[in-house]
């Protein structure tokens, strides 16, 4: 790279894409800087997104499990934790993970700058903090600024009665009733978490069903289990307006377009996320974001300006921490002229609802649409010794195999450990194997991995008929 620049690569944002891109460039011996607008690294993933929400979920499950024990329901703390009890664990994990990330960047020689980044021109960036500002130059840029929660239209979030997912880490109380507007991944995750605490939850979405990219049978099972926890679903409904009554206590009143009215102690709006690009002065670099703040890139994560790349949630789908990390690494390689194989087509998807969901590969719906002949293998946790030990009698693992060559086409799981269990199927799918592998393989006993054997036997029996 030219010595006329201060750096070979500057990464804007320290979430998974920015971290991985910066470390990859540093390992290639390049001069790398990473700019983070917060005072700690980790980006939205660590501040308000993946890590806090998944830690919150584990805290919820811990208290829910304690309350379900025969000897666990004698104290108020076990039956209904306070929000501070739930969030204390979140704060602890976030602090530790932030230290791990900071140490990794330091060990690899990445210079970290805290402040707001804005383009001065295509190769110069101004970094502004509360105390000072500086301008730095770079040969290449990786924009990995992440996203922010989209506020509800014409409705102001007050962080108490009307909130977004970004506000949950600062909650002062748990509601008795909660309305969740939006049945996307984040909305469904939080709806199921709060329901697990015994909170009455109502989910509102204008679509006829949630999570349309997930196998329909898995979604149906999720809805069934959430309804058992007293979650009410209002599909095909849209919120026309929201008011907050004077109280006490103050409550959110949601007016639906159909004329219905829903009253709840708290309303969580989860209506999507937008790229955090509004402060970057992209126009000074010859770039423009779309109406959702996202940056368009090619297969190498290169924007319309050849030396500026973007990766992670700021480029849109799939907006997963795992895929963002790999995108950041690949973007850094391409920016620095290092050959890199593309990301595998079959990446895993995990939804940390209660129960959790995970999938890889094709769904029944996509195979049917593509006229691909397939057979189904089903295994239910209640058939597996480990499922009985865990007390999960409603989990389900489903595999799809090609009827001709018996290749594995897709794996879909709902239940305990779904996001961990999936990786066995992901490996088999990636290696092009299928039914015969599962039929001849021995799995540890008792484990949930036995579901793969039972599911394969189920599919083999059908194919033999």
C-alpha positions in Angstrom: 0.0 0.0 0.0 1.1 3.6 -0.6 2.9 5.3 2.2 1.0 8.5 1.4 -1.8 7.2 3.6 -1.8 6.8 7.4 -3.4 3.4 7.2 -3.9 0.5 4.7 -7.4 -0.1 6.1 -9.8 1.7 8.4 -12.8 -0.2 9.7 -15.8 1.9 10.9 -17.6 0.0 13.6 -16.3 -2.6 16.0 -19.1 -5.2 15.8 -18.4 -8.7 14.3 -17.7 -7.4 10.8 -15.4 -4.6 11.9 -13.6 -6.7 14.4 -12.9 -9.6 12.0 -12.0 -7.3 9.1 -9.5 -5.3 11.3 -7.9 -8.5 12.7 -7.6 -10.1 9.3 -5.9 -7.1 7.9 -3.6 -6.8 10.9 -2.6 -10.5 10.5 -1.6 -9.7 6.9 0.8 -7.2 8.3 -1.1 -4.1 7.3 -1.6 -0.8 9.2 -5.1 -0.9 10.5 -7.3 1.4 12.5 -10.8 0.7 13.9 -13.2 3.5 14.8 -16.0 2.9 17.3 -18.5 5.6 18.2 -19.1 4.2 21.7 -16.5 4.3 24.4 -16.2 0.5 24.4 -15.7 -1.9 21.5 -18.1 -4.6 20.4 -20.6 -2.5 18.4 -24.3 -3.0 18.5 -23.8 -6.7 18.8 -22.3 -6.3 22.3 -24.1 -3.1 23.4 -27.8 -3.8 22.7 -28.0 -6.7 20.3 -26.9 -10.3 20.1 -24.9 -10.7 23.4 -27.3 -8.8 25.7 -30.4 -10.4 24.3 -29.1 -13.9 24.5 -27.7 -13.4 28.0 -31.1 -11.9 29.0 -32.7 -15.1 27.6 -30.4 -17.3 29.7 -31.2 -15.3 32.8 -34.9 -15.7 32.0 -34.6 -19.5 31.6 -32.6 -19.7 34.8 -35.4 -18.1 36.8 -38.1 -19.9 35.0 -36.5 -23.2 35.7 -36.0 -22.4 39.4 -39.7 -21.4 39.7 -40.7 -24.7 38.1 -38.8 -26.8 40.6 -41.0 -28.3 43.4 -38.9 -26.5 46.0 -38.3 -23.4 44.0 -41.5 -21.5 44.3 -41.3 -20.4 47.9 -39.8 -17.0 47.4 -40.9 -14.0 45.4 -37.4 -13.7 43.8 -37.6 -17.1 42.2 -41.1 -16.8 41.0 -40.8 -13.3 39.5 -37.3 -11.8 39.2 -36.8 -8.1 39.2 -35.5 -6.5 36.0 -32.2 -5.6 37.9 -31.7 -9.3 38.7 -32.1 -10.2 35.0 -29.9 -7.4 33.7 -27.1 -7.8 36.3 -26.0 -11.0 34.5 -26.2 -9.1 31.1 -23.9 -6.4 32.4 -21.4 -8.9 33.7 -21.2 -10.8 30.4 -21.1 -7.7 28.3 -18.2 -6.3 30.4 -16.2 -9.6 30.1 -16.8 -10.0 26.4 -15.8 -6.3 25.8 -12.5 -7.1 27.5 -12.0 -10.1 25.3 -12.6 -8.1 22.1 -10.4 -5.2 23.3 -7.6 -7.6 24.1 -7.8 -9.3 20.8 -7.6 -6.1 18.9 -4.7 -4.9 21.0 -2.8 -8.2 20.6 -3.1 -7.9 16.8 -1.8 -4.3 16.7 -5.2 -2.7 15.6 -5.3 0.9 16.7 -8.7 1.7 18.2 -10.2 5.2 18.1 -13.4 6.1 20.0 -15.5 8.7 18.3 -17.9 9.5 15.5 -16.5 8.8 12.0 -17.4 11.0 9.0 -15.9 11.1 5.5 -14.1 14.2 4.5 -13.4 12.8 1.1 -13.1 9.2 -0.3 -9.8 8.7 1.4 -10.0 10.9 4.5 -12.1 10.4 7.6 -12.7 12.8 10.5 -13.0 11.2 14.0 -14.8 13.4 16.5 -15.0 12.7 20.2 -16.3 14.8 23.1 -12.8 16.2 23.7 -11.2 16.5 20.3 -11.1 15.6 16.6 -8.6 14.4 14.1 -8.4 13.6 10.4 -6.8 10.3 9.2 -6.3 9.0 5.7 -6.5 5.4 4.4 -6.1 3.5 1.2 -9.2 1.4 1.9 -12.3 1.6 4.1 -14.5 -1.1 5.5 -17.9 0.3 6.7 -19.3 -2.0 9.4 -21.4 0.5 11.3 -24.2 -1.9 12.1 -27.8 -0.9 12.5 -30.2 0.8 14.9 -33.8 0.0 15.8 -36.3 1.8 13.6 -38.6 3.9 15.8 -42.3 3.5 15.3 -43.8 5.9 12.8 -45.2 9.1 14.4 -44.7 7.5 17.9 -42.0 8.6 20.2 -40.2 5.9 22.3 -39.9 7.0 25.9 -37.9 4.0 27.1 -40.5 3.1 29.7 -44.0 2.6 28.3 -43.1 2.6 24.7 -39.8 1.0 23.9 -37.7 -0.6 21.2 -35.3 -3.5 21.6 -32.4 -1.1 22.1 -34.1 0.1 25.3 -34.4 -3.3 27.0 -31.0 -3.1 28.6 -32.1 0.1 30.5 -35.5 -1.1 31.7 -36.4 0.0 35.2 -39.3 -2.5 35.7 -40.9 -5.6 34.3 -44.5 -5.1 32.9 -47.4 -7.2 33.9 -48.7 -7.1 30.3 -46.7 -6.5 27.1 -47.7 -5.7 23.5 -45.0 -6.6 20.9 -45.5 -4.9 17.6 -43.7 -6.8 14.9 -43.3 -10.6 14.6 -39.8 -10.7 13.1 -36.9 -12.4 14.7 -36.3 -9.8 17.5 -40.0 -9.4 18.2 -40.6 -13.2 18.5 -37.5 -13.7 20.6 -38.4 -11.0 23.2 -42.1 -12.0 23.2 -41.2 -15.6 24.1 -38.7 -14.5 26.7 -41.2 -12.2 28.6 -43.9 -14.8 28.3 -41.5 -17.3 30.0 -41.6 -14.9 33.0 -45.3 -15.2 33.3 -46.0 -11.9 31.6 -49.1 -11.7 29.5 -47.9 -10.9 25.9 -49.8 -9.9 22.8 -47.9 -10.0 19.4 -49.3 -7.8 16.6 -48.1 -8.1 13.0 -49.7 -7.2 9.7 -48.5 -10.4 8.1 -50.5 -13.7 8.2 -47.7 -15.6 9.9 -44.2 -14.8 11.3 -40.8 -15.9 10.3 -41.7 -16.7 6.7 -38.2 -17.9 5.8 -38.4 -20.7 8.4 -39.9 -24.1 7.7 -43.7 -23.7 8.2 -44.0 -26.8 10.4 -41.4 -25.4 12.8 -43.1 -22.1 12.9 -46.4 -23.7 13.6 -44.8 -25.6 16.5 -43.3 -22.4 17.9 -46.6 -20.6 17.8 -48.3 -23.6 19.5 -45.7 -23.6 22.3 -45.9 -19.8 22.8 -49.7 -19.9 23.0 -49.3 -22.5 25.8 -47.4 -19.7 27.6 -50.3 -17.4 27.2 -49.0 -15.4 24.2 -51.8 -14.0 22.1 -51.2 -13.4 18.4 -53.0 -10.8 16.3 -51.9 -11.5 12.8 -53.2 -9.5 9.8 -53.4 -6.4 12.1 -51.6 -3.1 11.9 -51.1 -0.4 14.6 -52.8 2.9 13.5 -51.7 4.9 16.6 -50.5 4.7 20.2 -51.3 6.9 23.2 -50.1 6.7 26.8 -52.8 7.3 29.4 -52.1 9.5 32.4 -52.3 6.7 34.9 -51.2 5.8 37.4 -50.0 3.4 36.2 -49.2 4.8 32.8 -50.2 2.3 30.1 -49.8 2.1 26.3 -53.1 2.1 24.3 -52.7 0.7 20.8 -55.3 1.5 18.3 -55.4 -1.0 15.5 -56.5 -0.3 11.9 -59.3 -2.8 12.3 -60.8 -0.7 15.1 -59.6 -3.0 17.9 -57.8 -1.5 20.9 -55.1 -3.2 23.0 -54.0 -1.9 26.3 -50.7 -3.0 27.9 -48.3 -1.8 30.6 -45.6 -1.6 27.9 -45.4 -1.7 24.2 -42.3 -3.0 22.5 -42.0 -1.9 18.8 -39.8 -4.3 16.8 -40.5 -3.0 13.3 -37.1 -3.5 11.7 -33.7 -2.0 11.8 -31.9 0.6 9.7 -28.3 1.0 8.8 -26.4 3.3 11.1 -25.0 5.4 8.3 -26.7 8.8 8.7 -23.7 10.4 10.5 -21.0 9.1 8.1 -21.3 11.8 5.5 -21.3 9.2 2.8 -21.9 11.9 0.1 -18.4 13.2 0.7 -17.1 9.8 -0.3 -19.3 9.6 -3.4 -21.6 7.0 -1.7 -25.3 6.9 -0.9 -27.4 4.6 1.3 -30.9 3.4 0.5 -34.0 4.4 2.4 -33.1 1.9 5.1 -29.6 3.2 5.6 -28.1 0.2 3.9 -25.1 0.2 1.5 -25.2 -1.8 -1.7 -22.2 -4.0 -2.4 -21.1 -6.6 -4.9 -20.1 -10.2 -4.3 -16.7 -9.0 -2.9 -18.4 -6.6 -0.5 -17.1 -3.7 -2.7 -19.3 -0.6 -2.9 -19.7 1.7 -5.9 -16.5 3.4 -4.8 -13.8 0.8 -5.6 -11.7 1.2 -2.4 -14.7 1.4 0.0 -16.2 -1.9 1.2 -19.1 -2.7 3.5 -20.1 -5.7 5.5 -22.4 -6.9 8.3 -25.9 -5.7 9.1 -25.3 -2.4 7.3 -25.5 -4.3 3.9 -28.8 -6.1 4.9 -29.6 -9.8 4.7 -28.8 -12.1 6.4 -27.8 -9.7 9.3 -26.4 -12.5 11.5 -23.5 -12.0 13.8 -21.8 -15.1 12.4 -22.2 -14.2 8.8 -21.2 -10.6 9.5 -17.9 -11.8 11.0 -17.1 -13.8 7.9 -18.2 -11.0 5.6 -15.8 -8.6 7.4 -12.9 -11.0 7.0 -13.6 -11.5 3.3 -14.1 -7.8 2.7 -10.6 -7.1 4.2 -9.1 -9.8 2.0 -10.6 -8.4 -1.1 -9.7 -4.8 -0.2 -6.0 -5.9 0.3 -5.8 -8.0 -2.8 -5.6 -11.3 -1.0 -7.5 -14.3 -2.7 -10.3 -15.7 -0.6 -12.9 -18.3 -1.2 -16.5 -17.1 -1.0 -18.6 -17.7 2.1 -20.4 -21.1 2.0 -23.9 -21.1 0.6 -25.3 -23.0 3.5 -24.9 -20.8 6.6 -26.9 -21.6 9.8 -29.7 -19.5 11.1 -30.5 -19.4 14.8 -33.5 -17.8 16.5 -33.2 -17.6 20.2 -36.8 -17.7 21.1 -38.2 -20.0 23.8 -38.0 -22.7 22.5 -35.1 -21.9 20.2 -35.1 -22.6 16.5 -32.3 -23.3 14.1 -32.1 -24.3 10.4 -29.7 -24.8 7.5 -30.4 -25.5 3.9 -33.7 -25.7 2.1 -37.2 -25.6 3.5 -40.1 -27.8 2.3 -41.6 -24.7 0.8 -38.6 -23.8 -1.3 -38.1 -27.4 -2.4 -41.7 -27.7 -3.4 -41.6 -24.4 -5.4 -38.4 -25.6 -7.1 -40.0 -29.0 -7.9 -37.2 -30.9 -6.1 -38.3 -34.4 -5.0 -37.6 -34.9 -1.3 -38.5 -37.1 1.7 -38.8 -36.1 5.3 -37.3 -37.6 8.4 -38.7 -36.6 11.8 -37.3 -37.2 15.3 -39.1 -35.9 18.4 -37.2 -35.2 21.6 -39.7 -37.3 23.6 -38.4 -40.3 21.7 -34.8 -39.6 22.7 -33.5 -40.5 26.2 -31.7 -37.1 26.4 -35.0 -35.3 25.7 -36.6 -37.2 28.6 -33.6 -36.3 30.9 -33.9 -32.6 29.9 -37.7 -32.6 30.4 -38.2 -31.4 26.8 -41.0 -33.5 25.3 -42.0 -31.0 22.5 -38.6 -30.6 20.7 -38.4 -31.7 17.0 -35.7 -32.4 14.5 -36.6 -32.6 10.9 -34.3 -33.5 7.9 -35.1 -33.3 4.2 -33.4 -35.7 1.8 -33.3 -35.9 -2.0 -35.4 -38.8 -3.1 -33.0 -39.7 -5.9 -29.5 -39.5 -4.5 -30.4 -39.3 -0.8 -28.4 -36.1 -0.3 -29.2 -34.0 2.7 -31.1 -30.9 1.6 -32.1 -29.2 4.9 -32.2 -29.5 8.6 -34.8 -27.8 10.8 -34.9 -28.0 14.6 -37.0 -26.5 17.4 -36.2 -27.3 21.0 -33.5 -27.3 23.6 -30.0 -26.8 22.2 -31.3 -26.4 18.6 -28.6 -23.9 17.6 -25.8 -26.2 18.9 -27.3 -29.4 17.6 -27.7 -28.0 14.1 -24.0 -27.9 13.3 -23.8 -31.7 12.8 -26.3 -31.4 10.0 -24.5 -28.3 8.7 -21.3 -30.2 8.3 -23.0 -33.1 6.5 -24.8 -30.7 4.2 -21.6 -28.8 3.4 -19.7 -32.0 2.6 -22.4 -33.2 0.2 -23.3 -36.3 2.3 -26.7 -37.5 3.3 -29.0 -40.3 4.5 -26.4 -43.1 4.4 -24.0 -41.2 6.6 -26.6 -40.9 9.4 -27.7 -44.5 9.0 -24.1 -45.8 9.5 -22.9 -43.4 12.1 -22.9 -44.0 15.9 -23.8 -41.1 18.2 -23.1 -40.7 21.9 -25.8 -42.0 24.2 -27.7 -40.3 25.7 -27.5 -37.1 23.6 -29.8 -35.0 21.5 -27.6 -35.9 18.5 -29.4 -39.2 18.4 -32.2 -37.3 16.8 -30.2 -37.5 13.6 -30.2 -41.3 13.7 -33.9 -41.5 14.5 -34.8 -38.9 11.8 -32.7 -40.8 9.2 -34.3 -44.1 10.0 -37.7 -42.4 9.7 -36.8 -41.2 6.2 -35.3 -44.5 5.2 -38.5 -46.3 6.1 -40.5 -44.0 3.9 -38.1 -44.3 1.0 -38.3 -48.1 1.3 -42.0 -48.2 1.0 
